[in-house]
Amino acid sequence: MAAAPTEPLGQLLVRRGVIDEDELESALLVGKAQRLRLGEALVAAGVKRTDIWGALAEQWGMSPIDVTRHWVDPGIANELDAQGALWHQVLPLREAGAAVVVAMADPTDREAQEYLESHLHMPVVARLASPDALRRRQEQVYRQQLVQVSSALLQAKTPEYSAHMMLSRQQKVALAIAGVLAVALAIVMRGSFAIAISGAVIVLYAAVVIFRTYVTVRAARSRGLVRISSDDLDALTDFPTYTILLPLFKEAGVLPQLLTACRDLDYPPSKLDIKLLLEEDDHTTREVVARTELPANVDVVVVPAEGPRTKPKACKYGLQFARGEYCVIYDAEDIPPPDQLKKALVAFRSGDPDVGCVQARLDYYNPDQNLITKWFTLEYTMWFRLFLPGLVDLRLPVPLGGSSNHFPTPLLRRLDAWDPNNVTEDADLGMRLHRLGYQTLLMDSTTMEEANSDFVNWMRQRSRWGKGYFVSWLVLMRTPLQVWRAMGWRGTLAMQLILGGTFGIALLNLFLWLLTGLWILAHFDFIEYLFPSWIYYTGMLEMLFGNFFFLYLGLWAARTRDSFELNHAALLIPVYWAMTGIAMIKSGVQTVSNPQFWEKTRHGLGERRVT
């Protein structure tokens, strides 16, 4: 271990000319108020890490080693779990007789010493290493461990929760039996079978419309939104470390906006653990980041180009480096309000102990850019203001949004976090939280995002969402009895209508519109045969009511925003529904051909920028 310090760190730094007495006094006050070590308070104030670490090395009387060039025995290094080595900032290097030589960022850390001795079962000889250099070397040494955890841990531990395969063996057998039974019924019942299918379609359509109507009406008069006052925020005095995961892939153009949004957060900078997640083969973004002067609380994590190439895989990889008690994901183009982290903290501390996630609302900062952005804005308004609050109020499963969802970090790790094989990891995790007995809250805080303004780009994003919802439904339907026992009949029914219904309603709407148009234009006989008068008129009433209801919701959403321009867009929103139906056809094809393919959404096309 390091020798006992003979001179306080603060006086060492003053003697070296790194800081003056006033800066030392200020850092001591900040450290006391925020429960920080002096070095952490000084780094938060802008002092270079290298200066702090150099003074610590002198204080401890230890000569540092260049761990980046030091040989590491993989056998002894892998005696430790990568997560533990990262947390304690240690790296076993080699055996030396009856002891183990270990690189440590803080040789005085007694907890790290005990962790090493309990896992290595040998005495430890500490060698001082720069924290930054040590972290980079750990990433190299523990690369395979880190990749395995981020890519395959959920699949290995609880394969029933993983989308690593589209259909289980039982599902394939059930599908084959259903296919044979359908053919047999079609032969025996002939035309009656097709009529029965038409009736089933009408019933399914009605179920989704009734469910959406009920939840939306409930949301209009519910208290499903957690409202936090300024007095609640002012009462906060104890701020835990908060990890922010920022996955970035081919989005160097929005980096300044993202860093500005993080800088503007009203949270002690020394308590922010910001992880910038970059893909290993995204050389353009990495070069831009390398040329950018990053704040001291921003840590660059390079995600290996192995395993699934998805956002959840990147987030799960970054989670292994998280040091926060809580964590949140923000997308590259996100602009959260400054007080959102504080609001989430209040929500967690004042809520039930079974709260697993606090979801912020999402909205767009470029709603008036073109007709697509107006439709997209109306859809998000309906979803986050007129639908999700109803689900929360009814204590039903909540499909999480893709960003601004806040979690207790230990809980995320216990749940093995996101499924790296699922392209809507947010909705999947929301269902899993509910299945395991955790509650999701929706708070009165809105993160601004960029609405897709390009049709092709929108189609990529929407088809990915549709594919992910359908795949998430297939995953849950592997064990329907277990889901029923865990969620109850209400939760199971809601899951069916949220995941399967969101995917299916767009397809059904497009299909029924097409049949109606064909009947009006050509009076095809097969349509009259498939839809006897009682089914036809029932279906027509359902379609008219359902389309009117969703059209009314669009106008309602525009009214809640006091936007005259969005009123015009709401009247044209059936065109958007047709676009959504086409996107669902594309997602259905991809579900079969390439279910784990992540179609990248381009950001930076919006008109608004933050500088």
N, C-alpha and C positions, 0 to 999 in steps of 0.2 A: 504494500500500500504506500501511498504518498506520505512524505514526511509532514509533520504538523506545521502549518503555516506560521511563519515568524513575523509577517507584516500583513495587515489587512489589505484586501484586494483594492479597496477604494484608494488607500494611500499609495499603493503601488502604481495605480493608474495616474494619480496626480503627479507622483515623482517622475513617471515616464513622459509626462506632458500630454497624455491622451485626453484628460479632462481637467477642469479646474475645481476648486473647492465648492463653488456655487453649483456646478453641475453635479458634483458628488452628493451634495445635500439634497438637491432636487430628486435625484435617482433614489436616494434612501427613503425619502418621503413616499415616492411612487411605489417602491417595493413594499413598504409597510402597508400602504393602503390596499394594494392589489395582491398581497401575499406572494411577492416575487423575490427571487434571489437578486442580489445586486447586479450580477452580470446580465440577467434577463432584462432588468429595468433599463440598464444602459444600452443594450442592443435595441430595445424598443424606442429609446430616445435618439437613436441614430449612430451610436458608436459601432465601429466595425467589429465583427466577430473575431477577426484575426488579432486585433489589439487586446480584446478581453482574454482570449485564449493564451496569448503570449504572456500576459501578466499572470494568469493562473499557473502556467508552466513554471514561471520563476518562483511563484509563491509556494508551489508544491516541491520545488527543488528537483524536478524531473526533466530529463532531456527528451523531447518528442521524437517519435519515429515517423518515417514516411510510410504510412500503412499502404499507400497505393502501390508501392514497389516491393512490399514485403511478401514473401512466400507464405501462403496459408495452407495448412494441412486440412484438406476437405473432410477427412475422417473425424478429426477432433472438432472442427468448426460445426459440423452437422450433428454433433451431440446436443446442440442447442436448437430449440425451435426458433425459426426466423423471427417470429413475432416477439418472442422474449428478448432476443438479441437486439432487435431494433428498439424496443421499449427501454431497455437498460443501457443502450449505446455501448455494447461490448462486442468483441470479436475474438474468439480463441484463435491463436496463430499456430502454435506447435507445442509439443511436449518438451520439457527440459528436465530430464531426470524423473523425479517423482512429482513434479509440478507442471502446470500448464501456463505458458506465456500468453497473456490476454491483452489485446489493445483495448483501452478504455478512454472514453471522453472525460470521465470524472473519476479518477482513482480514489477519491475520498468517499464515493457513494457506497455506503455500507450495505444498502439494500441490493445493489448490483453485485457486490462481493458475495453476499449470501446466496443470491440466485446462481451465480457461477459455481460456487462450491457444492451446492445441492444437486446441480445437474451434471457437473463434470466429475464429482467425487474425488477431487484432487486439490491440493493447495494451488493458489493462483499467484502468479507473478505479474503484476500490473505494468503495462507500458503505456505511456501517454500518447494519444493520437488526436489529431484535429477532428472535431465533430463532423465537419463537412466531408473531409477526406474519409473518415470512418464510415459514414453513411454510404458514400459511393462504393466503397470496397464491400460493404455488406450486401449491396444490391448485386454485385458481381458474384460473390460467394454463395449467396442464398437465392440466386436467380430461379433455379428449378423449384425450390420450395415455394417461393412467392408466386410463380406462375401456376403451380399446381393448386394452391389455395384459391387463387382468383379464377381459375378455369375449370377445376374439376372437384372441388371439395363438396359442394352441394350435391352434385351427381353421385359422389362416392358415399356420402353419409345418408342422404335421404333422396334416393333416385326418383321417388314418386313425386317430388316437388320440382324436378328438373326437366327442362325441355330439350335435353340432349338427343332425344329421339321423338319423332312426331307421334307415333302410336305404340303403345305397349303390346305385348303379345296377346294379352286378354282382350284389348280393344280390337286388334286385328281379327281375332276369333269372333268377337261379338259382331263386328262389321260384316264378316263373311256370312255368319248365320242370318243377320238382318237382310243381306243381299239375297240369299237363297230364299228366305221367307217372303221377301217382296216379289221375287219372280214367281214363286208358287201362288201367292195371292193374286197377282196380276193374271195368271193363267186361269185360276179358278173363278175369280170375281169378274174378270174382263174389265169392261168399262166402269163398273162400280168401284174398282180399285182406284182408277184415276180420279174419279169423283171424290173418293175418300181422301186422297192426297190433297185435292183442291180445298176440301173442308178443313183439313189439318193446317194448311197454309193460312186460311182465314182465321182460325183459332189462334195460331202463333202470332199473327199480325195484331189481333185484338189484345192478346196478353201483353205484348210490348207497349202498345199505345196506352192501355189502362194503367200499367205499372208506371210509365213515364208521367202520365197525368196525375196519378195519386201522389207520387213523390214530389212533383213540382208544386202541386197545391199545398202539400205539407210544408215544403220549403218556404212558401210565401208567408206562412204564419208560424214558422218554427223558430227555435232558439239554437239552431244548429251551428251558429257562427259564434266563436269565442271573441268577445269584445274586451279589449284591454285598455284601460284608461291611462292617461299621462301620470296620474298619481301612482298607479301600479308600477310604472317604469321608474319613477323617481324614487320609489321605495327600495329598488334593487341596490344592494351594497356589495354582495358577494358574486363575482363573475367567474364561472368556471371556464376552462379553456374550451374553445369552440372550433371545431375543424370544419373548413369549407372545402369541398371537393369541386374542382373546376375542370371537367374533361374538355380537352381542346383537340380537335382533329381537323387539320387543313383550314384553320380559322384564325390565321395570324392577323388578319385585317381588323378583327374585333377585339384584339388584345388590349389596346389602350382603353376602350370603353369598359372592358371587364375589370381592369386594374383600378380604374377610377371608381367604379361601383363598389369595389371592395374597400378602397381607401375611404369612401364616404360613409361606411357603416359606423353607426354610433355604438361602438363597443371598444373596450380597451385594446389597442393594437397588440399589446404584449400578450393578450389572452386569445388572439386569433392565430390559428394554425391553418394557413391557407396552402392547399396542395394543388399546384398546377399540373394536371395530368396530361402528358404529351406522349404520343405514339412514337415508338422507336424509329419507324421508317418515315415519319412525317418530317423530313429534313428541313423543309421551308419554315414551318412553324418553329422548330427547334432553333434554327439560325436566328430568327427574329427575336425569340425569347433570350437567346444568348447575348444579343446586342442591346437588350433592354435592361435598364437599371431597375431591379426589382426591390420592393420593400423588404425589410428584414424578416417580416413574418410570412413571406411567400417562399415556399419550398417547391422546387421543380422535381417531379417524379416522372421518370421515363418508363413507360409501359412496354414490356417486351412484345415483339411482333410474333407471338406464339399463342396458340389456342384461338378461341373465338375472337373475332375482330369487332367487338361490340362495345357500346357505351357502358353497360353493366359490368363487363369484364374489366374495363379501365377503372371504373369506380371501385370495384372490389379489390383490385390491385392497390389502388391508392389508399383504401381503408386500412390496409395493413400497416401503413406509416402514420395513421392518424393518432394524435396525442390528446384530442379533445374528449371531454365528457359527453358532449353532444356533437352532432355533425349535420351538415346540410349540403345538398347538391344544388349548384347553379349552372345553368347552361351558358354557353359562350356569350350569347347576346343578352343575358339577363341584366336587369337593373332593379335590384331589390330596394325597398325603402330603407333609409338608414336605421330605423328602430326595429327592423324585423327580428333580428337575433334576440333582442331584449324581450320582445313580445312572445317569441317562442319559449324563452326561458321562463317567463311568468306563467305561460299556459301549462308547461310541464310541471312546474312547482305547485300550481293551484288545482291541477286536474287530478283525476283518479290515478292510483298507482299502476293501473293497467293501460295507461295511455302509451301506445307504441309509436305514434307519429303525430306531428302537428303539421298540417298542410296549409301553406299560404295560397291565396287565390292567385291566378295568373291572368294577365291581361296584355294588350298589345299597345305599343307606343306609336305605331304607324297605321291606325285604322282607316285613314282616309286616303291611303296611297292609290288604291284602285279598287275595283269591284270585288276582287278575290279577298283582299285584306278586310273589306267591310263585312263580307259574309263570314270570314274566319273570326272576326271580332264578335259578331253576333253569336256565333256558335260557342265561343269561349265564355261569353257573358251568360248564355243559357246554362252552360255546364257548371261554371263555378259559382254563379249567383242564384240559379233557379233549380238546380238539380242536386249537386253534392250536399248543400246544407240539409236537404230533405233526407238523404241517405244517412247523414250523421245523426240527425234528430231521431230517425227511426232505428238507429244502432244497427244498420245494415252494412255489408261489406262496401268499402270505399275504394274505387280504383284511383290510385294516387296519380297526381300530375307528374310530368317528367322532371320537374325541378321544384325548388323551394319546398321540399319536404324535409322536415327536421326530425331527427331520431336520437334517442340515447345510444351512444356508440357501443356500450357493452351489449345492449339488446341486439343491435344489428349483427354483431359478431356471433352471438349465440344462435341467431337465426341463419347464419351463413350468408347474410346480406342478400344481394340480388342474384338472380339466375343469369349467368353469363351467356346462356344459350337462348335467352328470350329477348325479342326485340321490343317488347313493351314491359320491361322489367319493373316499371313503376306500378302498373295495374296488377301484375302478378304478385308483387310484394304486398300490395294493399289487401289482396285476397288472402294471402298467407298469414298476414297479421291477424285478420279477423278469424281465420280458421284456428289459430293458436290462442285465441282468447284476448287479443289486444285491441284497443280502441283507437280510432283515428279521429282527431279533432281538426276542425277547419277554423282558422283564425282570420280576424279582420286585418289582414295585411296583404297588399297586392304587389307582386313582382311584375314589372313590365318586360315583355319579350317582343321579339320581332315577328310579325305576322308574315307568312309566306306571300309574296307578291307575284311570284312566277308560277304559271300553271304546271309546268313540268316538275318543278321543285316541290310544289304543293302535292302533286300526284305521288311523288316518291314518299313524302312524309306520311300522307294519309294512308297509302296502301301498306306502309310498314306498320302503322298503328292498327289497321284492320287485321293484318296477319298476326300481330302480337296478341290481340284480343282473342282471336280464334285459337291460336296455339295455347294460350293460357287456359282457355276453356277445355281444350283437349287434355291438358295436364291434370286439371282438377277432376275431369271425368274418368281418369284412370281408376280412381278409388271412390266411386260415388257414395257407397255406404259409409265410408270413413268421413267423407265431406259432410254427409247428412248428420252424422253423430256430432261432428265438431261444430258445424254452423247452425244446426237446427233447420227446420223446414223453411222458416222465413229467410234465413241467410242463404240457403241452398237455392231457393227459388229466385232470390234477388241476384245471386251470382249468375244463374242461367240467363236471366233477362238483361243483365248488364253486359256480360262478356259475349255470350252467344247472341243476345238480342241486338246489341249495338252493331255487330257484324251483319246479322241477318236482316234487320229492318231496312237497311239501305238497299240490299239486294232485292228483298221482297217488294219494296216500294217501286224500284225500277222495273221489276218483272210485271207487277200489276199495272203500272202505267203503260207498259208496252202492250199488254193484252187489251187494256181498255182502248188504246189508240187503234190497234188492229181491228177491234170489234166495231168501233165507230166508223173507220174508213172502209172496211171490207166485209164485215159481218161473216168472218170465217166460221164455218160450221163446227169445227173442233172446239172453239171457245164456248159456244152455246152448249155443246155436249159436256165439256168439263165443268161448266158452271151452270147447273140447273137454276131455275129462277130463285129458289130460296137461298142458295149459296151466293148467287150473283148479287141479289139485292142486299143481302147481309154484308157481303164484301164491299159493295159500293158504298154503303153507309159507313162502314169502318174506314175505308180509304178517304172518304170525304171528311169525316170527323178527324181522323188522324192527321191528315194534311192541313186541315184548317187549324187544328190545335197547335201544330208545330209552326205554322205560319203566324198564328197569334203570339206564340212564344217569342218569335223573332221580333215582332212589333213591340212586345212587352220589354224585351231586352233592350231595344233601341230607346224605349221610353225611360228605362232606368238610367240610361246614359245621357238623357236629354240631347240626343243627336238627331236632328232633322235629316241629315244625309243618310244615316243608317236606316231611317224609316223607309226611304226609297229602296235601299238594298234589301230590306226585309220583304218587300213585296215581290222581289225577284228571286227570293231564296230557293224556290223549287228548282231553278237551274243548278244551284249549288248541291241540292240533294241528288240530282242526276249525276253530277260530277263525283259525288261520294259513292254512288252506286257503281260507277265505272271503276273507281279506285278499289272497291271491295272485290270486283271481279279480278282485278290484277292481283290483289292480295291473296285471293283464293288459289290462283295459279301458282303464286310463289310459295304458298303454304305446302303445296305438293312438290314443287320443283326445287325450292331452296329455302326451307323454313328459317334458317339461322342467318340468312344474308341481311346485313344492315345497310339499307340504302341511305347514303349520306344526305342530310339536308344542308344546303348551303345557307350560310348566314351572312349578314352584311349587305343585304339588298334593300333594307329598309331606308326610308328617307331621313329618319332622325338619328343623330349621333350625339354621344356625350364626350366632351373633350376636357 
